[in-house]
Amino acid sequence: MKILSLFCHADAFQERLKQIRPKLYRVAFSWSHNSALADDLVQEALIKALKSRNQLRDEAKTTGWLFSILANCWRDHFRQNRAMEDIDELEDFCCVDDADPERDHAQSQIATRVLEAVARLPVGQRQVLTLVDLEEFSYVEVAGILDIPVGTVMSRLCRARQSLKLHLKEFAPEQPARQIRRVI
């Protein structure tokens, strides 16, 4: 009976890994800007998770635990390979709704500029930005994943957003001019 429950638990854990894999890949790609590297990082993180799943004490924290493993794999790779190549694979992200070349071109330019602006961010800011803004982790969860203080998460996020705002201000919607009225 006990053996059967272990197999059922293992199947549930593997199913959970299958469900979270796309999120892990999305974050790994946003950190590395290289699809092959992102795939390798996710694969390594999943292997490590399977090998050490008995270390996970609280099933509710599986997602944060997996992202911590991914962050450690990224750090290990970054230490081993200081020089990294950024590969633009914008075509993978373009979605065709209607045949409107002007709109498609404008969206392509915006996406390219956003990718360039994010790629210019330092690695620490890029990691925090993707975990908080894309994956919607709390500051505390990000601090645990990256093994840094919460204050560092907040300051990196603030600096990353300010940098993006500076580099992307031309794409901001125009604010109507405020008229000053006199009340007599």
C-alpha positions as CSV (number, residue, x, y, z in Angstrom):
1,M,0.0,0.0,0.0
2,K,2.8,2.4,0.9
3,I,4.7,1.7,-2.3
4,L,1.5,2.4,-4.4
5,S,1.0,5.8,-2.7
6,L,4.7,6.7,-3.4
7,F,4.1,6.0,-7.1
8,C,0.9,8.0,-7.1
9,H,2.7,10.9,-5.4
10,A,5.6,10.6,-8.0
11,D,3.0,10.8,-10.9
12,A,1.4,13.9,-9.3
13,F,4.8,15.5,-8.9
14,Q,5.8,14.8,-12.5
15,E,2.5,16.2,-13.7
16,R,3.1,19.4,-11.7
17,L,6.5,19.6,-13.4
18,K,4.9,19.3,-16.8
19,Q,2.5,22.0,-16.0
20,I,5.1,24.5,-14.8
21,R,7.7,23.8,-17.5
22,P,6.4,26.5,-19.9
23,K,6.7,29.1,-17.1
24,L,10.2,28.0,-16.3
25,Y,11.1,28.1,-20.0
26,R,9.6,31.6,-20.4
27,V,11.7,32.9,-17.5
28,A,14.8,31.2,-18.6
29,F,14.4,32.6,-22.1
30,S,13.9,36.1,-20.8
31,W,17.1,35.8,-18.8
32,S,19.2,34.3,-21.5
33,H,17.6,35.4,-24.8
34,N,18.7,32.1,-26.3
35,S,16.1,29.4,-26.8
36,A,18.6,26.5,-26.8
37,L,20.2,27.7,-23.5
38,A,16.7,28.3,-22.0
39,D,15.7,24.8,-22.8
40,D,19.0,23.4,-21.4
41,L,18.5,25.4,-18.2
42,V,14.9,24.2,-17.7
43,Q,16.0,20.6,-18.4
44,E,18.8,20.9,-15.8
45,A,16.4,22.4,-13.3
46,L,13.8,19.7,-13.8
47,I,16.4,17.0,-13.4
48,K,17.7,18.5,-10.2
49,A,14.1,18.8,-9.0
50,L,13.3,15.2,-9.7
51,K,16.5,14.0,-8.0
52,S,15.9,16.1,-4.8
53,R,12.1,16.1,-4.6
54,N,12.3,14.6,-1.1
55,Q,13.8,17.9,0.1
56,L,10.6,19.7,-0.8
57,R,8.8,19.9,2.5
58,D,5.7,21.9,1.5
59,E,3.9,21.0,-1.7
60,A,2.4,24.5,-1.8
61,K,5.8,26.0,-2.4
62,T,6.7,23.8,-5.4
63,T,6.6,26.7,-7.9
64,G,9.0,28.9,-5.8
65,W,11.3,25.9,-5.2
66,L,11.5,25.1,-8.9
67,F,12.3,28.8,-9.8
68,S,15.0,28.8,-7.1
69,I,16.5,25.7,-8.8
70,L,16.3,27.5,-12.1
71,A,18.0,30.6,-10.7
72,N,20.8,28.4,-9.4
73,C,21.2,26.7,-12.7
74,W,21.3,30.1,-14.4
75,R,24.0,31.3,-11.9
76,D,26.0,28.2,-12.5
77,H,25.9,28.6,-16.2
78,F,26.6,32.3,-15.9
79,R,29.7,31.6,-13.8
80,Q,31.0,29.0,-16.3
81,N,30.3,31.1,-19.4
82,R,30.9,34.8,-18.9
83,A,30.4,35.7,-22.5
84,M,26.8,35.2,-23.7
85,E,25.3,35.8,-27.1
86,D,21.9,37.5,-27.4
87,I,19.8,36.0,-30.2
88,D,16.7,37.8,-31.4
89,E,14.0,35.3,-32.2
90,L,11.3,37.8,-32.7
91,E,9.5,35.8,-35.4
92,D,8.6,33.2,-32.8
93,F,6.6,35.7,-30.8
94,C,4.8,37.5,-33.7
95,C,1.1,36.5,-33.8
96,V,-0.9,37.2,-37.0
97,D,-4.4,38.2,-36.3
98,D,-5.3,40.1,-39.5
99,A,-3.5,40.9,-42.6
100,D,-2.5,44.4,-41.6
101,P,1.1,44.9,-42.5
102,E,1.3,48.4,-41.0
103,R,0.1,47.3,-37.6
104,D,2.2,44.2,-37.7
105,H,5.3,46.3,-38.5
106,A,4.5,48.7,-35.7
107,Q,4.1,45.9,-33.2
108,S,7.2,44.3,-34.4
109,Q,9.2,47.5,-33.9
110,I,7.8,47.9,-30.4
111,A,8.5,44.3,-29.5
112,T,12.1,44.6,-30.8
113,R,12.6,47.8,-28.8
114,V,11.2,46.2,-25.6
115,L,13.5,43.1,-26.1
116,E,16.5,45.4,-26.7
117,A,15.7,47.5,-23.6
118,V,15.2,44.4,-21.4
119,A,18.4,42.9,-22.9
120,R,20.4,46.1,-21.9
121,L,19.4,45.6,-18.2
122,P,21.9,44.1,-15.9
123,V,21.3,40.4,-15.2
124,G,20.1,41.0,-11.6
125,Q,17.5,43.6,-12.7
126,R,16.4,41.4,-15.6
127,Q,15.9,38.5,-13.3
128,V,13.8,40.5,-10.8
129,L,11.8,42.2,-13.5
130,T,10.8,38.9,-15.2
131,L,9.9,37.2,-12.0
132,V,7.8,40.1,-10.6
133,D,6.2,41.6,-13.7
134,L,5.9,38.5,-16.0
135,E,5.5,35.6,-13.6
136,E,3.8,37.7,-10.9
137,F,5.8,36.4,-7.9
138,S,5.7,38.5,-4.8
139,Y,8.8,40.4,-3.6
140,V,9.3,37.9,-0.8
141,E,9.1,34.9,-3.2
142,V,11.6,36.5,-5.6
143,A,13.9,37.2,-2.7
144,G,13.7,33.5,-1.8
145,I,14.2,32.4,-5.4
146,L,17.2,34.5,-6.0
147,D,18.6,34.3,-2.5
148,I,18.8,38.1,-2.0
149,P,17.2,40.5,0.5
150,V,13.7,41.9,-0.2
151,G,15.1,45.4,-0.3
152,T,17.5,44.4,-3.1
153,V,14.5,43.0,-5.0
154,M,12.7,46.3,-4.6
155,S,15.6,48.4,-5.6
156,R,16.5,46.3,-8.6
157,L,12.9,46.3,-9.8
158,C,12.7,50.1,-9.4
159,R,15.9,50.6,-11.3
160,A,14.8,48.2,-14.1
161,R,11.4,49.9,-14.5
162,Q,13.1,53.4,-14.6
163,S,15.5,52.2,-17.2
164,L,12.7,50.7,-19.3
165,K,10.7,53.8,-18.9
166,L,13.6,55.9,-20.2
167,H,14.3,53.7,-23.2
168,L,10.7,53.2,-24.1
169,K,9.1,56.6,-23.4
170,E,8.5,57.2,-27.2
171,F,5.9,54.4,-27.1
172,A,4.0,55.7,-24.2
173,P,0.5,56.9,-24.9
174,E,0.2,60.6,-25.3
175,Q,-1.2,62.4,-22.3
176,P,-3.6,65.2,-23.1
177,A,-2.4,68.6,-22.2
178,R,-3.9,69.8,-19.0
179,Q,-5.6,73.1,-19.2
180,I,-5.3,75.5,-16.3
181,R,-8.6,77.1,-15.4
182,R,-9.1,80.3,-13.5
183,V,-11.9,80.4,-11.0
184,I,-13.0,84.0,-10.4
